[in-house]
Amino acid sequence: MAHPSEPSTTLITVRNRRRLLIWMVAVCWPLTPASFALGIYLLARFDVESRLLLGALLYSPMLGAVFGTVALIVGRNLLTYDVGRQQIRSVINCPPWREGDRLEYSIYRGRLELVRASGRRRSVVGNSFLMDKDSWAAFVDVFLAHHHPRAGRADPSSVVAESAVKVGIRWRFFTGFMLVGLAMELLNVLFWLDTPDNYDPFGPLPFAGLAYILFGLLPLILRPVLIYEDGRVSLKSLGRSAREFPSAGYERLEYSVYWGCLFEVRADGKRRRVARGWARDQDTWKAFVDRFLEDLRPVAPASAEAES
């Protein structure tokens, strides 16, 4: 992100899960010619004309192999943080730097963000399944030690001050996905009507459109609302009674600033996700996180307060 002019002594690196990528490459590259051979055999032997099936057979292993190979070539270190200068270099998703920009870590989304002078936020890098969890957690801890941990918090004037915090979904986000899916289905119909003899109406395009529609429509229909009141968390969806958390078999709730998610935790340490920050209305989600973390802070004994 920046180019230091002096030598640095302390660097923190966020690594990728190299073993997972090696396994992906080792499995997908041999599967690529095998999938091509299977696709040709099905086409010749059984006269299979489904473009969706053939596309999945022909291209899925190849895409996985190419993705894993590129990730290995890019390098082991996805992100480097210079502690002395508080500067960051990242090999992925780096928007161009402009005067007045600054970097902030959002504990609400579990990602590093570039904040423009206008206040607009763009993701630089966030936690993912390809990222080494320990090195990511170490980077976040150090970065938050140098920067304000509540960067990007909700505007208090936009959140109603009530005893209960109710967090809905990002309805515009999911509506957008649904509309994109509907547009894809409309294009599929138009292509089919224009060239009915040469176009397969059951190919990848309608399948992808259906996936977009379901991804956007289901949250809009179910409307899951996360409710936090008096230290208790519940989740209410349309047509279902409210579910209390932690549920049976789990003993406590934890919020991960590394993932931007709320988890319920069992006695043996195993966790299950309750709510994700990226899918929730951002203002009320930030208000919930602030209050939840505030309630977890230990209360100083009265004797200690009197001595101070």
N, C-alpha and C positions, 0 to 999 in steps of 0.2 A: 504493500500500500504506500509505503514511503521508502526513500532511499537514504539511509544514514550516511553521514560523511565521516564519522568517527568510529573506531572499533568498539565492539560491544562485548560484554563479558557474560551476560545472563540472557539466555534464550530459552523460551518454553515452546515446544513443538507439539502440535496435534497430529497424530499419525493415523493412517488408515488401517483397516483390519486386513493386513497383507495376506495372512493365511487364508481368509475367506476368499479374497480375490484370486489367489493361486488355485484354490479348489475350483472356483468358477471357471477359470481358464482351462484347467486340466480336464474338467468334465465337458464343457461346452464345445471346445474345439474338436474332439473326436466325435461328438454327437452331430456336428454340422454336416459332414459328408454322409453319415448314416441317415440323417433326417431327409437329406436331398434324395438319397436312394429310395427311401421308403415312400416319399411323395411321388417320385416317378413311377414306382411299382404300383401304387394305388391308382394313379392316373391311367396307366397302361392296362393293368389287370382288371380293375373293377370299374373303370371309366368314371372315377370320382371327379365331379366338376365343382365341388364346393371350394371357392376361393378362400373362405375363412379357414377351413381345415388345412388346405395346402399351404396357406400363408403361415399358419401356426407351426406346421411341420418344417417348412423350409427356412423360415427366418428367425424363429424364437431362439434356437441354440446359437445361431450365428450372431445375433444381437448381443446375447449374453457373453459370448466369447470376445467380441469386439470391445464391449464395455469394460470387461475385466482387464483386457490387454491394455487399453488406453489408460485405465486407472493405475495399472502397475508402471506404465511408462512415465506418467506424470510425476511419480515419485512417492516416497513413503510419507513425507511430511506434507499435510494438506494446509497447515497454517503454522506460522512462526510468530511469536510475540517477543519483542525486545523489551525486557522489563525496565532497563535503564532509561530508554527513550520513550517507552510506552508506544511503540510503533508496531504495526502488524503487516506481515506479508502473507498473502493467501494465493494459492494457485487456482482457485475455483471461484467463479461468480464474483469477480471484483469490478464493480461499477467504476467508471472514470472519476478520479478525485477532482473536486472543484474547490475554489477558495470559499472558506466559510463552512466546509463540511466538517463533521466530527463522527467519531465512532462511539457507539453505545451498545451495551449488552442488555437485551431485554429478558428479564427473568420471567416475563409473562408468556413469551413465545419460545424461549430456550434457544435464542439465536443472536448472533452478532449483527448489528445493523449499521448502515451508513445513513446518517441524518443530514439532509441538505439544509442549507441556510434558511430555506422556506419552511422547514419542519417536516418535509416529506421523508419517509423512511423506506429504505431498500435493504433487503436481506443480503448480507455478505456471505455468511456461512452459518449453518445450524446443525444441531445434532442429527445424525442419521445412522442407519444400521451399518454403514460402511466405515464409520468413524470409531476409533479406539476410545472406549468410554472413560478409561482412567486418565488418559492424556487430555481429553476434552474437559473433564472435571477439574484437573489441575490448572488448565488454562483459565477456565471460568473463575475459579477461586482467586487466582492472582489478578485477573483483569478487574474483578469486582473490588478487590482490595485497593486498586488505584483509581477507580471511578465510582460515581454515585450508583449504588445498587438499585435505586428506584427510578432509573432513567426511563422515560416513556410512560410514566404512570398516568392514570386516568385524571381528567380534569374534574376536581371535586364538584364544580357547578353542574356537570353533566350527569352526575349520579345522585339519585334521591337518597337522602340520609334517613334510612329506615333501619329497624332492628334486624330485618332479614335482607340478605343480598340475593337477588334472583338473577341468574345468568342464563340468557337465551342463546340462540345460535346466530351465526353471521348470515342472516337471511338473504342479504344482497349477494354474498359470495355463492351460496348454494343456488339461488335463483339464476345467477349467471351460468353456472354449470348446466342447469336444466335447459335454459334457452339455447345454449350451444348444442346440446344433444338434440333438441327439437329441430334446429337448423340443419344438422347433419342428416337427420331422418328425412327432412324435406328435400334436401339435395339428392338423397338416394332415390326418392320417388321420382323426382324430375329427370334424373339420369336414366332411370328405368323406362319412363314414358317416352323419352327422346330416342333411346336405342334399345327397344325391348328384346331384340334378337341377339345383341352382343353384350348386354350388361347383365351381370348377376346381382339381383336385388338382395341376395342373402350373403353378401361378401363382408369384408372387414368394416366398411363404412357404417352400415346399420348396426352392427354389433357394437362398435365404438360409440355410436350415438345413443344406443340403449344404455350402455354403461354410464355415460354422462348424465342421462336423464334420471336413472335410478340413484346415482350419487347425489344429485341435487334435490330430487323430489322426496326421497325418504325422510331426511331431516325436516323438510318443510311440512310434511304430513304429520310426523310424530311429534314435532316441536318439543324436544327434551329440554327441560328447564332445571338447572342446578340451583338448589336453594341452600343457603347457609344462614343459620340462625342459632344463636346461643351455643356456638361450638359444635353444632350438629350439621351434617351434610346429608341432603336427600336429593333424589333425582325423580322428576315427575314427567312422564310422557303421556301423550294423548291415549286415552282408553286404558291406562294402567294406573294402579295405585302407586303412591310414592314409595321408592325404595330408599331405605336408610343405609348409610355407610358410616363406619365399616360394617360390612355384611357378615353373616355367620362364617366363622373360621378365620376371620381377620380381626386383629386386635387394635389397630390404630391407622390413622390417615397421615400421609406425608405429602408435601409438595416439593417437587424436584425443580430447582432453578436451572438444572442442566437440560432437562427435557421440556420444561414448560407444561407439565402435566401434574394432575392430582392422582395419587396412588393410594390404595389400601394395602396394608402390609400384614403378613402373617407373622406368627411367633418365630418361625424359622428364617425370616427375612425375605421370603418370596413376596413379590409385589404384583398387583393387578391394577391396570389403569382404570380410573373412574371417569376422568374428563380431560380433554385436550384443549390447550389454550388457543391453538390456531383455528379451531372450529367454533369458538364462542364469541359472542359480542364483546368487543375489546374493552369498552369502557367498564362494563359491569364485571367482566372477568378480572380486570386489573383491580377493581375495588374489592372483589372477593379475595384475591391473592394477598393484597395488602392487609386486609382484616384477618385472614387466616394466619398469616405469618406473625402478625402482631399478637394474636391470641396465644401463639405458641411460645412467646417470649416468657422466660421465668420472671415471676414477681419477686422483687427484692424484699427480704424480711423487714418487718417494722423496726427492729432493733438497729439494723444496718442503716436504714433511712434516718433514724434519730441521730446516730453517730455522725453521719455525713452532714 
